[in-house]
Amino acid sequence: MTLADVYEHNAKECREAAERTDNAVHRVRLLKAAREWWQDAEALRTSTQLLGKKARHLTSAVRQAWS
């Protein structure tokens, strides 16, 4: 399980708690927290993908330099 997976799990838990509560203020706060967890998960996935691409590019460039 990745950190992004944990963030998505937290987002889901907040959303489900928001669906169960009758308190409007708590619902808004939970939905806001869910959105923030989801956005952070997406940002983490995107940054991890970018780092992976940069690492592959760098590895390729190093191999070419040593060839």
Backbone atoms as SQL, in Angstrom:
CREATE TABLE atoms (id INTEGER PRIMARY KEY, chain TEXT, resi INTEGER, resn TEXT, atom TEXT, x REAL, y REAL, z REAL);
INSERT INTO atoms VALUES
  (1, 'A', 1, 'MET', 'N', 0.858, -1.176, 0.000),
  (2, 'A', 1, 'MET', 'CA', 0.000, 0.000, 0.000),
  (3, 'A', 1, 'MET', 'C', 0.903, 1.237, 0.000),
  (4, 'A', 2, 'THR', 'N', 0.649, 2.140, -0.913),
  (5, 'A', 2, 'THR', 'CA', 1.434, 3.360, -1.002),
  (6, 'A', 2, 'THR', 'C', 0.835, 4.451, -0.120),
  (7, 'A', 3, 'LEU', 'N', 1.604, 5.510, 0.068),
  (8, 'A', 3, 'LEU', 'CA', 1.098, 6.643, 0.840),
  (9, 'A', 3, 'LEU', 'C', -0.134, 7.248, 0.157),
  (10, 'A', 4, 'ALA', 'N', -0.119, 7.299, -1.163),
  (11, 'A', 4, 'ALA', 'CA', -1.284, 7.815, -1.897),
  (12, 'A', 4, 'ALA', 'C', -2.512, 6.945, -1.638),
  (13, 'A', 5, 'ASP', 'N', -2.314, 5.650, -1.517),
  (14, 'A', 5, 'ASP', 'CA', -3.433, 4.743, -1.194),
  (15, 'A', 5, 'ASP', 'C', -3.997, 5.051, 0.194),
  (16, 'A', 6, 'VAL', 'N', -3.112, 5.329, 1.139),
  (17, 'A', 6, 'VAL', 'CA', -3.548, 5.682, 2.489),
  (18, 'A', 6, 'VAL', 'C', -4.362, 6.971, 2.452),
  (19, 'A', 7, 'TYR', 'N', -3.877, 7.951, 1.674),
  (20, 'A', 7, 'TYR', 'CA', -4.599, 9.220, 1.544),
  (21, 'A', 7, 'TYR', 'C', -5.990, 8.993, 0.949),
  (22, 'A', 8, 'GLU', 'N', -6.070, 8.148, -0.079),
  (23, 'A', 8, 'GLU', 'CA', -7.374, 7.860, -0.689),
  (24, 'A', 8, 'GLU', 'C', -8.297, 7.156, 0.305),
  (25, 'A', 9, 'HIS', 'N', -7.740, 6.264, 1.107),
  (26, 'A', 9, 'HIS', 'CA', -8.536, 5.582, 2.134),
  (27, 'A', 9, 'HIS', 'C', -9.091, 6.606, 3.127),
  (28, 'A', 10, 'ASN', 'N', -8.248, 7.540, 3.550),
  (29, 'A', 10, 'ASN', 'CA', -8.703, 8.588, 4.471),
  (30, 'A', 10, 'ASN', 'C', -9.807, 9.433, 3.837),
  (31, 'A', 11, 'ALA', 'N', -9.659, 9.743, 2.562),
  (32, 'A', 11, 'ALA', 'CA', -10.684, 10.518, 1.851),
  (33, 'A', 11, 'ALA', 'C', -12.011, 9.763, 1.857),
  (34, 'A', 12, 'LYS', 'N', -11.939, 8.475, 1.594),
  (35, 'A', 12, 'LYS', 'CA', -13.155, 7.651, 1.572),
  (36, 'A', 12, 'LYS', 'C', -13.811, 7.615, 2.951),
  (37, 'A', 13, 'GLU', 'N', -12.998, 7.453, 3.991),
  (38, 'A', 13, 'GLU', 'CA', -13.530, 7.415, 5.354),
  (39, 'A', 13, 'GLU', 'C', -14.218, 8.737, 5.714),
  (40, 'A', 14, 'CYS', 'N', -13.610, 9.854, 5.333),
  (41, 'A', 14, 'CYS', 'CA', -14.216, 11.165, 5.610),
  (42, 'A', 14, 'CYS', 'C', -15.539, 11.318, 4.857),
  (43, 'A', 15, 'ARG', 'N', -15.547, 10.910, 3.600),
  (44, 'A', 15, 'ARG', 'CA', -16.768, 11.019, 2.803),
  (45, 'A', 15, 'ARG', 'C', -17.883, 10.162, 3.391),
  (46, 'A', 16, 'GLU', 'N', -17.547, 8.943, 3.796),
  (47, 'A', 16, 'GLU', 'CA', -18.556, 8.066, 4.377),
  (48, 'A', 16, 'GLU', 'C', -19.064, 8.602, 5.715),
  (49, 'A', 17, 'ALA', 'N', -18.173, 9.170, 6.507),
  (50, 'A', 17, 'ALA', 'CA', -18.590, 9.764, 7.781),
  (51, 'A', 17, 'ALA', 'C', -19.507, 10.953, 7.526),
  (52, 'A', 18, 'ALA', 'N', -19.206, 11.725, 6.482),
  (53, 'A', 18, 'ALA', 'CA', -20.049, 12.874, 6.134),
  (54, 'A', 18, 'ALA', 'C', -21.452, 12.412, 5.743),
  (55, 'A', 19, 'GLU', 'N', -21.537, 11.274, 5.068),
  (56, 'A', 19, 'GLU', 'CA', -22.841, 10.744, 4.674),
  (57, 'A', 19, 'GLU', 'C', -23.661, 10.289, 5.887),
  (58, 'A', 20, 'ARG', 'N', -22.968, 9.865, 6.939),
  (59, 'A', 20, 'ARG', 'CA', -23.671, 9.343, 8.120),
  (60, 'A', 20, 'ARG', 'C', -24.094, 10.421, 9.113),
  (61, 'A', 21, 'THR', 'N', -23.435, 11.567, 9.100),
  (62, 'A', 21, 'THR', 'CA', -23.713, 12.564, 10.132),
  (63, 'A', 21, 'THR', 'C', -24.947, 13.405, 9.817),
  (64, 'A', 22, 'ASP', 'N', -25.614, 13.811, 10.878),
  (65, 'A', 22, 'ASP', 'CA', -26.753, 14.713, 10.739),
  (66, 'A', 22, 'ASP', 'C', -26.355, 16.165, 10.985),
  (67, 'A', 23, 'ASN', 'N', -25.145, 16.367, 11.472),
  (68, 'A', 23, 'ASN', 'CA', -24.660, 17.706, 11.794),
  (69, 'A', 23, 'ASN', 'C', -24.095, 18.355, 10.527),
  (70, 'A', 24, 'ALA', 'N', -24.737, 19.428, 10.086),
  (71, 'A', 24, 'ALA', 'CA', -24.343, 20.080, 8.829),
  (72, 'A', 24, 'ALA', 'C', -22.926, 20.634, 8.883),
  (73, 'A', 25, 'VAL', 'N', -22.539, 21.188, 10.026),
  (74, 'A', 25, 'VAL', 'CA', -21.183, 21.746, 10.156),
  (75, 'A', 25, 'VAL', 'C', -20.142, 20.641, 10.047),
  (76, 'A', 26, 'HIS', 'N', -20.384, 19.526, 10.726),
  (77, 'A', 26, 'HIS', 'CA', -19.460, 18.395, 10.654),
  (78, 'A', 26, 'HIS', 'C', -19.399, 17.837, 9.235),
  (79, 'A', 27, 'ARG', 'N', -20.543, 17.771, 8.567),
  (80, 'A', 27, 'ARG', 'CA', -20.586, 17.258, 7.198),
  (81, 'A', 27, 'ARG', 'C', -19.702, 18.095, 6.276),
  (82, 'A', 28, 'VAL', 'N', -19.831, 19.409, 6.385),
  (83, 'A', 28, 'VAL', 'CA', -19.021, 20.298, 5.544),
  (84, 'A', 28, 'VAL', 'C', -17.533, 20.095, 5.827),
  (85, 'A', 29, 'ARG', 'N', -17.186, 20.008, 7.104),
  (86, 'A', 29, 'ARG', 'CA', -15.770, 19.819, 7.473),
  (87, 'A', 29, 'ARG', 'C', -15.238, 18.479, 6.983),
  (88, 'A', 30, 'LEU', 'N', -16.046, 17.445, 7.110),
  (89, 'A', 30, 'LEU', 'CA', -15.619, 16.128, 6.643),
  (90, 'A', 30, 'LEU', 'C', -15.462, 16.085, 5.128),
  (91, 'A', 31, 'LEU', 'N', -16.385, 16.718, 4.422),
  (92, 'A', 31, 'LEU', 'CA', -16.276, 16.743, 2.963),
  (93, 'A', 31, 'LEU', 'C', -15.061, 17.556, 2.510),
  (94, 'A', 32, 'LYS', 'N', -14.771, 18.627, 3.232),
  (95, 'A', 32, 'LYS', 'CA', -13.576, 19.418, 2.922),
  (96, 'A', 32, 'LYS', 'C', -12.317, 18.586, 3.162),
  (97, 'A', 33, 'ALA', 'N', -12.288, 17.872, 4.272),
  (98, 'A', 33, 'ALA', 'CA', -11.143, 17.013, 4.574),
  (99, 'A', 33, 'ALA', 'C', -10.992, 15.920, 3.521),
  (100, 'A', 34, 'ALA', 'N', -12.117, 15.339, 3.097),
  (101, 'A', 34, 'ALA', 'CA', -12.075, 14.300, 2.063),
  (102, 'A', 34, 'ALA', 'C', -11.484, 14.851, 0.771),
  (103, 'A', 35, 'ARG', 'N', -11.929, 16.040, 0.387),
  (104, 'A', 35, 'ARG', 'CA', -11.412, 16.659, -0.841),
  (105, 'A', 35, 'ARG', 'C', -9.904, 16.904, -0.727),
  (106, 'A', 36, 'GLU', 'N', -9.460, 17.385, 0.431),
  (107, 'A', 36, 'GLU', 'CA', -8.038, 17.657, 0.620),
  (108, 'A', 36, 'GLU', 'C', -7.217, 16.373, 0.598),
  (109, 'A', 37, 'TRP', 'N', -7.717, 15.300, 1.231),
  (110, 'A', 37, 'TRP', 'CA', -7.017, 14.017, 1.177),
  (111, 'A', 37, 'TRP', 'C', -6.914, 13.534, -0.268),
  (112, 'A', 38, 'TRP', 'N', -8.014, 13.651, -1.010),
  (113, 'A', 38, 'TRP', 'CA', -8.034, 13.190, -2.402),
  (114, 'A', 38, 'TRP', 'C', -7.043, 13.995, -3.247),
  (115, 'A', 39, 'GLN', 'N', -7.048, 15.314, -3.090),
  (116, 'A', 39, 'GLN', 'CA', -6.130, 16.163, -3.849),
  (117, 'A', 39, 'GLN', 'C', -4.670, 15.848, -3.512),
  (118, 'A', 40, 'ASP', 'N', -4.400, 15.615, -2.243),
  (119, 'A', 40, 'ASP', 'CA', -3.041, 15.270, -1.834),
  (120, 'A', 40, 'ASP', 'C', -2.614, 13.919, -2.411),
  (121, 'A', 41, 'ALA', 'N', -3.541, 12.972, -2.466),
  (122, 'A', 41, 'ALA', 'CA', -3.235, 11.666, -3.063),
  (123, 'A', 41, 'ALA', 'C', -2.897, 11.820, -4.542),
  (124, 'A', 42, 'GLU', 'N', -3.694, 12.619, -5.244),
  (125, 'A', 42, 'GLU', 'CA', -3.438, 12.845, -6.670),
  (126, 'A', 42, 'GLU', 'C', -2.109, 13.566, -6.884),
  (127, 'A', 43, 'ALA', 'N', -1.828, 14.564, -6.056),
  (128, 'A', 43, 'ALA', 'CA', -0.556, 15.299, -6.177),
  (129, 'A', 43, 'ALA', 'C', 0.622, 14.366, -5.913),
  (130, 'A', 44, 'LEU', 'N', 0.470, 13.495, -4.939),
  (131, 'A', 44, 'LEU', 'CA', 1.538, 12.548, -4.625),
  (132, 'A', 44, 'LEU', 'C', 1.761, 11.580, -5.773),
  (133, 'A', 45, 'ARG', 'N', 0.688, 11.080, -6.336),
  (134, 'A', 45, 'ARG', 'CA', 0.819, 10.165, -7.480),
  (135, 'A', 45, 'ARG', 'C', 1.481, 10.875, -8.669),
  (136, 'A', 46, 'THR', 'N', 1.067, 12.089, -8.938),
  (137, 'A', 46, 'THR', 'CA', 1.625, 12.843, -10.063),
  (138, 'A', 46, 'THR', 'C', 3.108, 13.103, -9.847),
  (139, 'A', 47, 'SER', 'N', 3.487, 13.523, -8.647),
  (140, 'A', 47, 'SER', 'CA', 4.896, 13.816, -8.388),
  (141, 'A', 47, 'SER', 'C', 5.729, 12.544, -8.448),
  (142, 'A', 48, 'THR', 'N', 5.185, 11.428, -7.988),
  (143, 'A', 48, 'THR', 'CA', 5.899, 10.156, -8.050),
  (144, 'A', 48, 'THR', 'C', 6.100, 9.729, -9.494),
  (145, 'A', 49, 'GLN', 'N', 5.084, 9.928, -10.331),
  (146, 'A', 49, 'GLN', 'CA', 5.205, 9.586, -11.744),
  (147, 'A', 49, 'GLN', 'C', 6.249, 10.459, -12.429),
  (148, 'A', 50, 'LEU', 'N', 6.255, 11.748, -12.101),
  (149, 'A', 50, 'LEU', 'CA', 7.239, 12.647, -12.690),
  (150, 'A', 50, 'LEU', 'C', 8.651, 12.271, -12.268),
  (151, 'A', 51, 'LEU', 'N', 8.818, 11.930, -10.994),
  (152, 'A', 51, 'LEU', 'CA', 10.136, 11.518, -10.518),
  (153, 'A', 51, 'LEU', 'C', 10.594, 10.249, -11.227),
  (154, 'A', 52, 'GLY', 'N', 9.671, 9.328, -11.441),
  (155, 'A', 52, 'GLY', 'CA', 10.004, 8.096, -12.155),
  (156, 'A', 52, 'GLY', 'C', 10.456, 8.373, -13.576),
  (157, 'A', 53, 'LYS', 'N', 9.779, 9.276, -14.260),
  (158, 'A', 53, 'LYS', 'CA', 10.164, 9.638, -15.630),
  (159, 'A', 53, 'LYS', 'C', 11.527, 10.298, -15.656),
  (160, 'A', 54, 'LYS', 'N', 11.783, 11.207, -14.698),
  (161, 'A', 54, 'LYS', 'CA', 13.081, 11.880, -14.646),
  (162, 'A', 54, 'LYS', 'C', 14.192, 10.882, -14.356),
  (163, 'A', 55, 'ALA', 'N', 13.933, 9.939, -13.473),
  (164, 'A', 55, 'ALA', 'CA', 14.945, 8.932, -13.139),
  (165, 'A', 55, 'ALA', 'C', 15.250, 8.057, -14.347),
  (166, 'A', 56, 'ARG', 'N', 14.224, 7.654, -15.092),
  (167, 'A', 56, 'ARG', 'CA', 14.452, 6.842, -16.283),
  (168, 'A', 56, 'ARG', 'C', 15.243, 7.621, -17.326),
  (169, 'A', 57, 'HIS', 'N', 14.919, 8.905, -17.490),
  (170, 'A', 57, 'HIS', 'CA', 15.632, 9.745, -18.445),
  (171, 'A', 57, 'HIS', 'C', 17.097, 9.893, -18.038),
  (172, 'A', 58, 'LEU', 'N', 17.345, 10.125, -16.763),
  (173, 'A', 58, 'LEU', 'CA', 18.703, 10.287, -16.257),
  (174, 'A', 58, 'LEU', 'C', 19.490, 8.990, -16.430),
  (175, 'A', 59, 'THR', 'N', 18.874, 7.864, -16.121),
  (176, 'A', 59, 'THR', 'CA', 19.542, 6.573, -16.281),
  (177, 'A', 59, 'THR', 'C', 19.922, 6.353, -17.734),
  (178, 'A', 60, 'SER', 'N', 19.014, 6.677, -18.624),
  (179, 'A', 60, 'SER', 'CA', 19.287, 6.548, -20.064),
  (180, 'A', 60, 'SER', 'C', 20.441, 7.443, -20.483),
  (181, 'A', 61, 'ALA', 'N', 20.448, 8.683, -19.999),
  (182, 'A', 61, 'ALA', 'CA', 21.514, 9.615, -20.351),
  (183, 'A', 61, 'ALA', 'C', 22.862, 9.139, -19.817),
  (184, 'A', 62, 'VAL', 'N', 22.887, 8.579, -18.636),
  (185, 'A', 62, 'VAL', 'CA', 24.132, 8.064, -18.057),
  (186, 'A', 62, 'VAL', 'C', 24.628, 6.876, -18.876),
  (187, 'A', 63, 'ARG', 'N', 23.731, 5.985, -19.262),
  (188, 'A', 63, 'ARG', 'CA', 24.120, 4.823, -20.073),
  (189, 'A', 63, 'ARG', 'C', 24.718, 5.277, -21.400),
  (190, 'A', 64, 'GLN', 'N', 24.098, 6.274, -22.019),
  (191, 'A', 64, 'GLN', 'CA', 24.597, 6.777, -23.290),
  (192, 'A', 64, 'GLN', 'C', 25.975, 7.414, -23.108),
  (193, 'A', 65, 'ALA', 'N', 26.165, 8.123, -22.031),
  (194, 'A', 65, 'ALA', 'CA', 27.443, 8.789, -21.786),
  (195, 'A', 65, 'ALA', 'C', 28.559, 7.780, -21.586),
  (196, 'A', 66, 'TRP', 'N', 28.247, 6.637, -20.990),
  (197, 'A', 66, 'TRP', 'CA', 29.253, 5.634, -20.721),
  (198, 'A', 66, 'TRP', 'C', 29.418, 4.643, -21.859),
  (199, 'A', 67, 'SER', 'N', 28.619, 4.754, -22.888),
  (200, 'A', 67, 'SER', 'CA', 28.707, 3.819, -24.025),
  (201, 'A', 67, 'SER', 'C', 29.804, 4.215, -24.983);
